[in-house]
Amino acid sequence: MPVAEAIGAIAAHGMRVGTDALRKGEAITPAIAEALAAAGIATVVAVRLEPGDVGEDEAAHALARAVAGPGITVERPFTGRANLFSAADGILVLRPDAIDRLNAADEAITLATLPAWKPVVAGEMVATVKIIPYAVPGAALEAALASAGGEPLVGVAPYRLTRIGVVSTVTPGLKPSVVAKTISVLGRRLAPAGAAVVAEATCPHDEAALAEALAEVARSAVELVVVFGASAIADRRDVIPAAIEHAGGRIEHLGMPVDPGNLLLVGELDGRPVIGAPGCARSPKENGFDWVLSRLLAGLPVRRADITRMGVGGLLMEIGARGQPRAGRSPDEGE
């Protein structure tokens, strides 16, 4: 359009105007139009909004505020983008189905996030709303807002549990150094959440002895109990699950579709969550234990349904220190 007619329009391209710059997406003011004309520029490619259109920054900010839940701060929008940041250390909680509906509402509107259940730190960007063109029809914006169902889509659950109890079972062949190293590795896992081991017990790998040790640790005002077994849990009749029930607790779920981490148990004792740790939890490398521990430290329940949904993306890097790594035979050797 002719420069003289471009006042109030939005520049579709950036350009230099003397010593100044006209930025893409910037409104063309009378002063800018005058400078363009003085520079010998006769026409510009620009955008005029139609009745009912909502500018990119206004739309991005409205969407960002609508999807932001507890533990989220929204940054001032720019160039059609509004970023969302974590206000605390914790776990990212999302509503994936609603996010899918929002992104399907109109191709001009997008919401991108970090993966659900990811541990995040205060000040970390966790999501961004981006409006693709310079504006969106008001009806499209309303449809995207309605897709959220009036509830936030992105939130952060701050870490809440800080007092951790540990029970380690031992057999004659298990070196004390293994137990000490395991507690040290756990301590490093707990540190980012501000948690620490405040009560420890060691007992023989026996149902009655473990039940007594669990009761002892539970009396220490701990908020979560982790059991490291000298032997991996085979089934619900094995020592660790049997001891939890012997002590008056219950088993929520045994096993998980995350590898390493398959042989993990989640239960409850005296209102406290209990984790029967898989053998790979002795390693500092990421495994299924990390996924469950981080959620529980944030006070989020981990039920059977939560665990059974962890399979997609649950094939993690192999831990070489495992006694029986998964690649034990070539595909040509059969089952």
KAKANOR-V429827 format. One record per residue. N is the residue number from 0. SS is DSSP state (H for helix, E for strand, L for the rest). Layout:
<<N:SS> <N:SS>>
This chain:
<<0:L> <1:E> <2:H> <3:H> <4:H> <5:L> <6:L> <7:L> <8:L> <9:E> <10:E> <11:L> <12:L> <13:L> <14:E> <15:E> <16:E> <17:L> <18:L> <19:E> <20:E> <21:E> <22:L> <23:L> <24:L> <25:L> <26:E> <27:L> <28:L> <29:H> <30:H> <31:H> <32:H> <33:H> <34:H> <35:H> <36:H> <37:H> <38:L> <39:L> <40:L> <41:L> <42:E> <43:L> <44:L> <45:E> <46:E> <47:L> <48:L> <49:L> <50:L> <51:L> <52:E> <53:E> <54:E> <55:H> <56:H> <57:H> <58:H> <59:H> <60:H> <61:H> <62:H> <63:H> <64:H> <65:H> <66:H> <67:E> <68:L> <69:L> <70:L> <71:E> <72:E> <73:E> <74:L> <75:L> <76:L> <77:E> <78:L> <79:L> <80:E> <81:E> <82:E> <83:E> <84:E> <85:E> <86:L> <87:L> <88:L> <89:E> <90:E> <91:E> <92:E> <93:E> <94:L> <95:H> <96:H> <97:H> <98:H> <99:H> <100:H> <101:H> <102:H> <103:H> <104:H> <105:L> <106:L> <107:L> <108:E> <109:E> <110:E> <111:E> <112:E> <113:L> <114:L> <115:L> <116:L> <117:L> <118:E> <119:E> <120:L> <121:L> <122:L> <123:L> <124:E> <125:E> <126:E> <127:E> <128:E> <129:E> <130:E> <131:L> <132:L> <133:L> <134:E> <135:E> <136:E> <137:H> <138:H> <139:H> <140:H> <141:H> <142:H> <143:H> <144:H> <145:H> <146:H> <147:L> <148:L> <149:L> <150:L> <151:L> <152:L> <153:E> <154:E> <155:E> <156:E> <157:E> <158:L> <159:L> <160:L> <161:L> <162:E> <163:E> <164:E> <165:E> <166:E> <167:E> <168:E> <169:E> <170:L> <171:L> <172:L> <173:L> <174:L> <175:H> <176:H> <177:H> <178:H> <179:H> <180:H> <181:H> <182:H> <183:H> <184:H> <185:H> <186:H> <187:H> <188:H> <189:H> <190:H> <191:L> <192:L> <193:L> <194:L> <195:E> <196:E> <197:E> <198:E> <199:E> <200:E> <201:E> <202:E> <203:E> <204:L> <205:L> <206:H> <207:H> <208:H> <209:H> <210:H> <211:H> <212:H> <213:H> <214:H> <215:H> <216:H> <217:H> <218:L> <219:L> <220:L> <221:L> <222:L> <223:E> <224:E> <225:E> <226:E> <227:E> <228:L> <229:L> <230:L> <231:L> <232:L> <233:L> <234:L> <235:L> <236:L> <237:L> <238:H> <239:H> <240:H> <241:H> <242:H> <243:H> <244:H> <245:H> <246:L> <247:L> <248:L> <249:E> <250:E> <251:E> <252:E> <253:E> <254:L> <255:L> <256:L> <257:L> <258:E> <259:L> <260:L> <261:L> <262:L> <263:L> <264:E> <265:E> <266:E> <267:E> <268:E> <269:L> <270:L> <271:E> <272:E> <273:E> <274:E> <275:E> <276:E> <277:L> <278:H> <279:H> <280:H> <281:H> <282:L> <283:L> <284:L> <285:L> <286:L> <287:H> <288:H> <289:H> <290:H> <291:H> <292:H> <293:H> <294:H> <295:H> <296:H> <297:L> <298:L> <299:L> <300:L> <301:L> <302:L> <303:H> <304:H> <305:H> <306:H> <307:H> <308:L> <309:L> <310:L> <311:L> <312:L> <313:L> <314:E> <315:L> <316:L> <317:L> <318:L> <319:L> <320:L> <321:L> <322:L> <323:L> <324:L> <325:L> <326:L> <327:L> <328:L> <329:L> <330:H> <331:H> <332:H> <333:L> <334:L>>
